[in-house]
Amino acid sequence: MKRNWLHLVVIVLMSACSGLTEPTPDTAPPVVINTPQVLAPTLTATLEPTPAVTLEPDYQLFSPVIARMFPGPFYLLGGTQNGEWLSPETVIPHISNETYQVFGMHGPTGSSKGEEPIFEAPCQIYRVETDSYPLSGPAVGVTENWDVTPRLVEEFPVDTPAYIDEIRNWLIDKGFPEPVVEISQVLRVDIEGDGSDEVLISASHFVEPTGHDVEFGDYSLVLMRKVVGDSVRTIPIVADYYYESAMQFPLTYALTFPADLNNDGVLEVLIGVQRWEGSGIIAFEIDGTTASPVFEALCGL
């Protein structure tokens, strides 16, 4: 392997909380952060242009990052060195036949030997074939010597009343007086390693099931609940809301799992994206009450 160094990135294809003091439905409502209303299926998480990064000549400080949403090949999101996010183009010259540690939601699942990344021109992304597929679902891979922070991830039932109420109240606040609440996943995890758990909720509803049209009240979102000072706040990681009927080919967001990609002790949140004949994955960095996309690999979006 050409171990050397790297820059920013991307991939595709696609309570009851101990530690988090959740307000019960009969207590004061949580403080919420409002986000702009989205009328069209525009990807709301957009990466900023990445400044040039000079890589340091110490391969132990560097790791490529690969990921996938579904069974099959991985895609090169990019890499990381000393907390910097590196683009696939920065990483490519320094990797070849890499051996990756592969992780799923609940920790390591084994290792895979990866081939040299292959550029797929239609989607402008890099595919990484591996010699084995330890997981059947979402997975991420980092280099063998990378110290990934283990963190317990708990799944909660999607019909938990407290979270149904939270999504309902959130959507009412967005202008939907009688929202249809359809939660797809609820995860609890200590993202920042400070002993206080965060809760991640993904929910989507579309009246028209084929993925072509949208109606008033349709939405797709991923929210984070976290303790800030003496209160619990609801923070949107990514969200689209629809207020009129149209052919929009909407995006559907879904949690995959949190993972510490840059070895700084704070977990990133990986979110899958799907739409008609398109899919992908975005990795968000959490900094206090801010969620910023650092990697995205998208095709057909």
N, C-alpha and C positions, 0 to 999 in steps of 0.2 A: 504494500500500500504506500502510496506517496503521502506520508504523514507530514503535513506542514501547517495548514492554517485556513482563515475564511471571512463571510459577510451576509446579509439578510435573505429572506426565503419564502418557499411555497409548496402545496400538494393537492391531490384530487381524489376524484371519483366519488367520486363517489360514485307543625312538627312538633314533630316531637323531637327536639334536638337536645342532647346533652352536650354542653359546651356552647351552644348557641341559645341564648335566652330568647325564645320566640314569644311574641305576644299572642295570647289566646284570642279567639274570635270576640270574647266579651270585654277585652281591654281596649285601650286607646289604639286607633289604627296606626300602622307604621308610617314613618316619613318616607315619601317616595321622591325619586328624581324623575322629572318628566323628560321625555325624549320627543323630538320632532315627529309629527305624523308623516307616515310614508304612504304616498298614494300609488306608487308604481313599484314593480319588483326590482328595485335597484339595490344592489349589494351595499348595505349600509356600512360595512367594515371595509375601508379602503386603505391600503398600505401607502405610507408616504414614501417619496423617493429616498433610496438609501444612500447616504454619503459614502465616499470611498473609505475603506478600512485597510490599514497596513497590517498584515498578519505577522504574528511573532513566531520565531523559529523554535517553537516548543510544542511538539505534537500532543503532549500530555494535556495541554490547555485547550485542545480543540476536539470537537466532535461533529461529524455530519449528523443530520436528522432526517430520517425517512419515516413515512407514515402511510396508512391506508385506511379507508372506511369499510371496505368489503373484502371478501376473500379474493386472492389474486396478488398481483405484483404490488410492491411499494412504490411510492413516488418521493423523489428527493425534495424536501421542503427547503433545505439549505444547510446551515450549520451554525455553530456558536463557538466563540472563543473569548475568555475573560469577560463574560457577560454581554458581549456584542453579538447581534444577530447578523448572520452572513447569508448572502444570496446564493442560489444554486450555482450561478456562474463563477462566484468566488471560490466555491468549494470544489467544483469539478476537477481542476488541475491537481488537486492534492489527495484524491481518493481513487482507489482501484482495487477491486476484489476485497472489499472491507468485510470484516466479521462484525456483525451487529448483535448487541443485546436487544431482545425484543420484549416489549412490555404491553400488557393489556390493562384493563381497569384495576385489577386486583394485584398487580405486581409482575415480576419477570416470568416469562413463559419459556425461555430457552434462548438459543442463539441461532443466527442464520448467516451463511456466507453470501454476500451480495456481489453481483457482477458489476462491471463498469456501467454507470448510468447511461441510458439511451434517450436521446432527445426525441420527443414526439412533437413534430412541427405543428400539427393542427391545433394543439392545445398549448403549445409553448411551455411544456413541462418535461421533466426528466423521469423516466421509468427505471426502477431498480429491480431486476429479477433476483430472487434468492433461491438457495438450494433447498429450503424447507419453509413450511408455513405453520409455525407453532400454534397460531390462533386462527379461528374461523371468521372472526369479526374484526372490529377496529383494533389497530395496533400501531405502536411507534417503535422505532429502532434507533439506538445510539451506539457509538463505538464501544468496544469491549472494556476499555479502561476508564470509561466515563462513570463517575459516581452519582447515580441517580438517587435522589432522596425518596425513601419509601414513606408512604403516607396512607393510612387506612381510609378507604372510600366505602361508605355505606349507601345502599339503595333503599328508598322508601316507596311504599305503595303509591301509585299515581292517583288513587282515590282518597288520599289523606285529607280530611276535611279542612285543616288549617291551610293547606296549600291550594286547594280548590277555591277557598274564600279569597286567598291572596291574589290569585290570577283573576278571579271575577272582579274584585275591587280595582285591580290595576286596569282592566279593560274598560270598566265603567268610567274610570278617570280619563281614559283615552277617547271617550265619546261614544261607546257602545252601551246603550242602556240595558240591554238584555243579552249579554254575551254568552256564547256557547263555550264552556270550558272543556278543553280536551288536552290533558297533560300526558306527555309521552315518557317523561323520565324525571325523577327527583333523586339527587345525590347530595350527601352530606360529607364534607371533608374539610380539614384544617389547611386551607390553601397557603397561608403565610407562616405556618409553623409556630404560631404564637399562643397555642392552647385554646383558641376560640374557633369553633367550626363555622364554616360558611355552608349555605344550602344553595344548590343550583337546580333550577326548574326549567324544563323545556316544554313548550306547549304550542300547538298549531291547530287551526280549524279552517277548513275550506268547504264551502257548500257544494261546489262542483268538484267531483272526485278525480277527474282525469288530469288535472294540472294545467288546464288551458285557460280557464276563466276565474275571475274573482267576483265576489258579491260584498255588499256592505256587511261588515262584521267579521270578515275573514282576517286572519292574522297568523303570524309565526314569530316566535320569540324565545329567547333564553334569558332568564333573570337570575340574579344572584342576591341572596339575602345574607347580610352580614351585620355584626355588631359594630357600631360606630359610636364611641363614647358610651352614653347611657341608653341608647336606643338601637333598634334594629332597622336598617334601611334596605330598601329594595332598589337594586341597581341593574339597569338593562345592559347586558353584554351585546346583544344584537336583537333587533326587532323590526318587523314590517307590519303596518296596519293598512287595511283597505276600506275606503269609504264610498265606493261606487262600483257598479257593475261594469266589467270590461274584460276583454281578452288580454291578459297580462302575463301568462306563464309565470305564476308566482314562485318565489323561493320558499323552501321549507327548511328550517334550521332544526338541528337535533344535537343534543349532547353526545359526545363519544366518551371522553373521560379526562380528568386532570392529570398532568404529568409535568415533572420538573425537567424541562428540556435543556436549560442552560446552566444547571448545577448551581443555582444561587439560593436554594432552599425555599423558593416560592414556586408554587405550581402554576403552570400555564393551563388554560382551559381549551381543549380541542373541540371544535364544533363542526359537524358535518353539514353540508349544504346540498340540497337536491332541487331540481326543477325538471320540467319536461325535456328529456334528452340532454340533461346536464347534471353534473355532480361535482363535488369538491370537498375540501376541508380547510378550515381556518384555525390557526392557533392564536389565542388572545393572551396577552400578558396582563396580569392583575397588579395594579399599584394603588393600594388604598381603595378608593371608591371609583377608580378609573380602569376601564378595560380597553386595551389597545391591541389591534391585530399586528402580529409580528411575522407570521408565515401564512401564506395562502397558496393553495394549488387547486385551480378551478378549470373545468373543461365544459364547454357548452353553456357557460353562464355569461 
